[in-house]
Amino acid sequence: MQEGEEGKMKSAAAFEWGDELPRLDGERIVLRQLRDSDAEDLFAIFGDDEVIRYWSSPAHESLDDSRDLILDTLRQFKARTMFEWCAALRDSDRMIGTCTLLNVDIAHRRAEIGYALNRGFWGRGYATEIVELVIAFAFGPLNLHRLEADVHPDNAGSFRLLEKQGFKREGYLRERWHHLGRIEDGVYLGLLRPEWLELKGK
Ligand SMILES: CC(C)(COP(=O)(O)OP(=O)(O)OC[C@H]1O[C@@H](n2cnc3c(N)ncnc32)[C@H](O)[C@@H]1OP(=O)(O)O)[C@@H](O)C(=O)NCCC(=O)NCCS
């Protein structure tokens, strides 16, 4: 580790795991804990075949699938392996997406990032704002060193979103996913904390 990096790390506020996900505030977006009352908005996202086209699990078939997901996200947060935030519009608290840090490994200071937005909100820069908030949390209070992502080779929007943040393509993983009756490849990307700090001029 470089000296400068260690200095910055010491100054980062430490995150303390409690019962609730930390709230992260952006300009237009708030990231907060998912609630039961978000089930319909969650279903609007994960019940949409276009949204899950490059995802790793099938579309939700009913509101119960979405309710189960909410319960599972809380269980995994309490087990300290995952953060799955609800991304809501700051003005109305309307849920428009999710952003996840999964496979959180504190010993090795790494996690994987994932995200999905309601299709009606694509292309307006919301995903960029959401991902920036989560990366700043991961490399700040959570004190991670490395973030990873696994992207379908045809998911152009996801590549653009990550590469704008400094993620680099690190590997091509053949036939890694069985999704919607197909066997799909994955592209692995990684972002290191010092690279991101430099890119953001921090
Ligand atoms: C991936 C996703 C979150 C991007 O959301 P978004 O609202 O379009 O993101 P943004 O508006 O912040 O755009 C991010 C960048 O990607 C670009 N982009 C978005 N969709 C694109 C596409 N289909 N092709 C090429 N570039 C695209 C945008 O132009 C923008 O780049 P810019 O700032 O240079 O203009 C959204 O498409 C989504 O929810 N997809 C379904 C779920 C999914 O596939 N998640 C990723 C799994 S790895």
The ligand as an SDF file (V2000), in Angstrom:
LIG
                    3D

 48 50  0  0  0  0  0  0  0  0999 V2000
  -27.2810   -0.5880  -16.6920 C   0  0  0  0  0  0  0  0  0  0  0  0
  -28.2760    0.4910  -16.2630 C   0  0  0  0  0  0  0  0  0  0  0  0
  -28.3510    0.5510  -14.7360 C   0  0  0  0  0  0  0  0  0  0  0  0
  -27.8190    1.8330  -16.8040 C   0  0  0  0  0  0  0  0  0  0  0  0
  -28.7560    2.7990  -16.4110 O   0  0  0  0  0  0  0  0  0  0  0  0
  -28.8510    4.2370  -17.1010 P   0  0  0  0  0  0  0  0  0  0  0  0
  -29.9710    4.9380  -16.4430 O   0  0  0  0  0  0  0  0  0  0  0  0
  -28.9570    4.1130  -18.5810 O   0  0  0  0  0  0  0  0  0  0  0  0
  -27.4510    4.8480  -16.7250 O   0  0  0  0  0  0  0  0  0  0  0  0
  -26.9540    6.3480  -16.9360 P   0  0  0  0  0  0  0  0  0  0  0  0
  -28.0560    7.1870  -17.5060 O   0  0  0  0  0  0  0  0  0  0  0  0
  -26.3060    6.8030  -15.6850 O   0  0  0  0  0  0  0  0  0  0  0  0
  -25.8630    6.1350  -18.0840 O   0  0  0  0  0  0  0  0  0  0  0  0
  -24.5600    5.6510  -17.8520 C   0  0  0  0  0  0  0  0  0  0  0  0
  -23.7510    5.7680  -19.1570 C   0  0  0  0  0  0  0  0  0  0  0  0
  -24.0560    4.6460  -19.9760 O   0  0  0  0  0  0  0  0  0  0  0  0
  -24.4940    5.0760  -21.2500 C   0  0  0  0  0  0  0  0  0  0  0  0
  -25.4790    4.1030  -21.7070 N   0  0  0  0  0  0  0  0  0  0  0  0
  -26.6520    3.7660  -21.0930 C   0  0  0  0  0  0  0  0  0  0  0  0
  -27.2690    2.7940  -21.8080 N   0  0  0  0  0  0  0  0  0  0  0  0
  -26.4850    2.5430  -22.8690 C   0  0  0  0  0  0  0  0  0  0  0  0
  -26.5680    1.6180  -23.9640 C   0  0  0  0  0  0  0  0  0  0  0  0
  -27.6000    0.7870  -24.1000 N   0  0  0  0  0  0  0  0  0  0  0  0
  -25.5680    1.6130  -24.8730 N   0  0  0  0  0  0  0  0  0  0  0  0
  -24.5060    2.4280  -24.7380 C   0  0  0  0  0  0  0  0  0  0  0  0
  -24.3420    3.3140  -23.7200 N   0  0  0  0  0  0  0  0  0  0  0  0
  -25.3340    3.3680  -22.8110 C   0  0  0  0  0  0  0  0  0  0  0  0
  -25.0610    6.4520  -21.0140 C   0  0  0  0  0  0  0  0  0  0  0  0
  -25.0940    7.2270  -22.1920 O   0  0  0  0  0  0  0  0  0  0  0  0
  -24.0800    6.9870  -19.9860 C   0  0  0  0  0  0  0  0  0  0  0  0
  -22.8800    7.3840  -20.5980 O   0  0  0  0  0  0  0  0  0  0  0  0
  -22.5290    8.9640  -20.7820 P   0  0  0  0  0  0  0  0  0  0  0  0
  -22.5220    9.5410  -19.3840 O   0  0  0  0  0  0  0  0  0  0  0  0
  -21.2220    8.9680  -21.4630 O   0  0  0  0  0  0  0  0  0  0  0  0
  -23.6490    9.5300  -21.6190 O   0  0  0  0  0  0  0  0  0  0  0  0
  -29.7090    0.1720  -16.8250 C   0  0  0  0  0  0  0  0  0  0  0  0
  -29.6190    0.0160  -18.2160 O   0  0  0  0  0  0  0  0  0  0  0  0
  -30.3460   -1.0660  -16.2340 C   0  0  0  0  0  0  0  0  0  0  0  0
  -30.9740   -1.0310  -15.1760 O   0  0  0  0  0  0  0  0  0  0  0  0
  -30.2200   -2.2110  -16.9380 N   0  0  0  0  0  0  0  0  0  0  0  0
  -30.8250   -3.4730  -16.4870 C   0  0  0  0  0  0  0  0  0  0  0  0
  -30.1150   -4.1140  -15.3340 C   0  0  0  0  0  0  0  0  0  0  0  0
  -28.6810   -4.4530  -15.6590 C   0  0  0  0  0  0  0  0  0  0  0  0
  -28.3690   -4.9270  -16.7490 O   0  0  0  0  0  0  0  0  0  0  0  0
  -27.8100   -4.2170  -14.6750 N   0  0  0  0  0  0  0  0  0  0  0  0
  -26.3910   -4.4700  -14.8320 C   0  0  0  0  0  0  0  0  0  0  0  0
  -26.0170   -5.8590  -14.5800 C   0  0  0  0  0  0  0  0  0  0  0  0
  -24.2300   -6.0430  -14.7360 S   0  0  0  0  0  0  0  0  0  0  0  0
  1  2  1  0
  2  3  1  0
  2  4  1  0
  2 36  1  0
  4  5  1  0
  5  6  1  0
  6  7  2  0
  6  8  1  0
  6  9  1  0
  9 10  1  0
 10 11  2  0
 10 12  1  0
 10 13  1  0
 13 14  1  0
 14 15  1  0
 15 16  1  0
 15 30  1  0
 16 17  1  0
 17 18  1  0
 17 28  1  0
 18 19  1  0
 18 27  1  0
 19 20  2  0
 20 21  1  0
 21 22  1  0
 21 27  2  0
 22 23  1  0
 22 24  2  0
 24 25  1  0
 25 26  2  0
 26 27  1  0
 28 29  1  0
 28 30  1  0
 30 31  1  0
 31 32  1  0
 32 33  2  0
 32 34  1  0
 32 35  1  0
 36 37  1  0
 36 38  1  0
 38 39  2  0
 38 40  1  0
 40 41  1  0
 41 42  1  0
 42 43  1  0
 43 44  2  0
 43 45  1  0
 45 46  1  0
 46 47  1  0
 47 48  1  0
M  END
$$$$
